[in-house]
Amino acid sequence: MTSLHELQTRFMDALLGDSPDRAIPLIASPAPVAAARLEVYRNTVRSNVVDALRSTYPVIWRLVGESYFRRVTGEFGSQYPSRSGDLRHRGDRFPAHLAELHHDDEYRYLGDVARLELLIQDAWLAPEHPPLDLARLAAVAPEAYEDLRFIVHPALRLFESPYPVRRIWESNIDPGAEPEPIDLTAGGDLLAVLPHRLQLRFHGLGRGEWVLLDAMSRGERFAASVDAAAARDAEFDAAAALHRFVALEAIVDFM
Amino acid sequence: MQYGANARSPLPAAAGIGLRARHHLQVLEQSSAAAWFEAHSENYFADGGSQVECLSRIRERYPLSLHGVGLSLGSTDPLNRQHLANLRRVVERFAPALVSEHLSWSSVNGAFANDLLPLPYTEEALRHVSERIAQTQDSLGRQILVENVSSYLEYGCSALREWEFVAGVAAESGCGILLDLNNIYVAAQNHGFSCDDYLRGIPTEAVQEFHLAGHTRIDLAGRSLLIDTHGAPVCDAVWDLYRTATQRFGDVPTLIEWDTDIPELEVLQAEARKADALRAAA
């Protein structure tokens, strides 16, 4: 009699591998019926990968169409088998996979669109945080600012791409709306992504603002963050940027 | 150890609805969206964020059940401690009336099918899965329910009928039973057994929840096979089975479950009203 572990091992090999034959004798049906029934499970496993990735990458689904999406996510599923019962991170490698597939063709922006979609999911899953205590900040002497380390909102995500990915996303996220034509050479994105009161928000950033937030999110001191921003952006205005980030609740604390 | 049944369950007998993310905001806007909700535990494993925030607000206003799909209770791999810790955390956070998982396996040797695969109905599997359910209950400090799954094949080594296996697991582990009536109907049609035999084989005191869902029929190798899609209205035969089940098991909290091609919330609410009307007439 087959032990439970042996049965599960043979069955799983049949589900995930190319040849289901070894599992057919486990099934209480004539071989052709058993093969057909096993195929139902094999199809489910394949479509579960597609469904998991579709929920993370709805805009990619819309852009490439169902047929190609099924093919590319199916290949992805075979190349990177699931190692968890928690599907939240099933598609984490997909943006890199898509970028590699299309690195030198006309669809080379797809990897960046997928990267934005993953980052949006990640932002939705991050904890909430109350806004900055302005009275506490007001009590800090101006000369002490340079040593402060500002803490960014735990759901804040920064995004950079040479393509107009935000417009591509906004134009395709509603499956009922007609997508607008987008000129891929129309300029790239520097974005802060931050869900706010159950609404997703994108904030376009100047280069200096992006560098400032990036430095602060890595725990840099304010003075060093401002220096880094000013070095990349001659127009950078540190006071205005700080005001803006406090108002947007992109900065929520300091120490 | 043994945990008391969720006898004073705060879930009302009126039908609840499976909560899906696309309905979150609508549920929050309505004053009485359902008698209660059931949420997939894994969807709220995150540290926080909008999903968790939405469920917290919904929990403030509605009774809740948490239903897991990823613990792989029947697997011969060690129980996944991280998954269990995440589950414990969501149970502590949302204090649900019921916690349930599936009487199935989905992983072995570290590889996951992310599907609810049937167990062979053997004494070995019965002892194994009962031990794992007991470990899960010890980790959570409370009784869980296990749900019978749909199946499209039977193993040659099975020595027990499915209902004998389900009843045996409940007796051995002390868990409760979540009886999915659609899954019973699908398995009965696919394997040629009687739904009535199944219901008669399940101890009445163990059943604490019903699931109702839809399925589709496909043609496979010249025979029709029912596939549990959870993507269609409850069919007439399953409504009939629901009538029979309510007569045998009494007023058990009932859930309308819809997982694929999820319709508007109103469609689920209409199915819940239908369940309530059937139970009232029974």
Contacts between the chains, C-beta under 8 A, distances in Angstrom:
chain1	res1	chain2	res2	distance
A	1	B	122	7.8
A	1	B	157	5.6
A	2	B	120	7.9
A	2	B	157	5.5
A	3	B	124	6.9
A	4	B	76	5.5
A	4	B	119	7.8
A	4	B	120	6.9
A	4	B	122	7.2
A	4	B	124	5.3
A	4	B	125	5.2
A	4	B	128	5.9
A	5	B	76	4.1
A	5	B	108	7.2
A	7	B	120	6.0
A	7	B	155	6.8
A	7	B	157	7.1
A	8	B	75	6.8
A	8	B	76	5.6
A	8	B	105	6.2
A	8	B	108	4.0
A	9	B	108	5.7
A	9	B	109	6.2
A	11	B	108	7.9
A	11	B	117	6.9
A	12	B	107	7.7
A	12	B	108	4.9
A	12	B	109	7.0
A	12	B	111	5.7
A	12	B	113	6.4
A	15	B	113	5.2
A	15	B	115	7.9
A	15	B	117	8.0
A	16	B	111	6.1
A	16	B	113	7.1
A	25	B	156	7.4
A	26	B	155	5.6
A	26	B	156	6.3
A	26	B	157	7.4
A	27	B	153	5.0
A	27	B	154	7.2
A	27	B	155	6.5
A	27	B	156	6.6
A	28	B	153	7.5
A	28	B	154	4.6
A	28	B	155	6.2
A	28	B	156	4.3
A	28	B	158	7.2
A	29	B	153	6.7
A	29	B	154	7.5
A	32	B	221	5.9
A	33	B	221	5.2
A	33	B	223	7.5
A	34	B	153	6.8
A	36	B	220	5.0
A	36	B	221	4.1
A	37	B	152	5.0
A	37	B	153	4.1
A	37	B	220	7.3
A	37	B	225	7.5
A	38	B	153	6.8
A	40	B	152	4.7
A	40	B	153	8.0
A	40	B	220	7.1
A	40	B	225	7.0
A	40	B	227	6.9
A	41	B	113	7.6
A	41	B	115	6.6
A	41	B	117	6.9
A	41	B	152	6.8
A	41	B	153	7.7
A	44	B	115	5.1
A	45	B	113	4.9
A	45	B	114	7.1
A	45	B	115	5.7
A	48	B	113	7.7
A	48	B	114	4.8
A	48	B	115	6.1
A	49	B	114	7.8
A	51	B	260	7.6
A	52	B	114	7.3
A	81	B	111	5.5
A	81	B	112	7.5
A	82	B	111	7.2
A	82	B	112	4.0
A	82	B	113	7.4
A	82	B	114	5.3
A	83	B	110	6.1
A	83	B	111	7.1
A	83	B	112	6.3
A	84	B	70	7.5
A	84	B	83	7.8
A	84	B	112	6.1
A	85	B	42	7.2
A	85	B	69	7.5
A	85	B	70	2.9
A	85	B	71	6.3
A	85	B	72	5.5
A	85	B	80	6.5
A	85	B	83	5.6
A	85	B	106	6.4
A	85	B	107	6.5
A	85	B	112	5.9
A	85	B	114	7.0
A	86	B	42	5.3
A	86	B	45	6.0
A	86	B	70	5.5
A	86	B	83	6.4
A	86	B	86	7.1
A	87	B	42	7.0
A	87	B	70	7.3
A	87	B	114	6.1
A	88	B	42	7.3
A	88	B	45	6.8
A	88	B	46	7.3
A	90	B	114	7.6
A	123	B	49	7.6
A	124	B	49	5.2
A	124	B	50	5.2
A	124	B	51	6.6
A	125	B	46	3.9
A	125	B	47	7.5
A	125	B	48	7.9
A	125	B	49	4.5
A	125	B	51	6.9
A	126	B	46	7.4
A	126	B	47	6.9
A	126	B	48	6.5
A	126	B	49	5.1
A	127	B	46	7.9
A	127	B	47	4.7
A	127	B	48	2.8
A	127	B	49	6.3
A	127	B	52	7.9
A	128	B	48	5.3
A	128	B	49	7.1
A	128	B	53	5.9
A	154	B	47	7.9
A	154	B	48	7.5
A	155	B	49	6.5
A	195	B	49	7.3
A	195	B	50	5.6
A	198	B	24	8.0
A	198	B	25	6.8
A	198	B	50	5.1
A	198	B	53	6.9
A	198	B	54	6.8
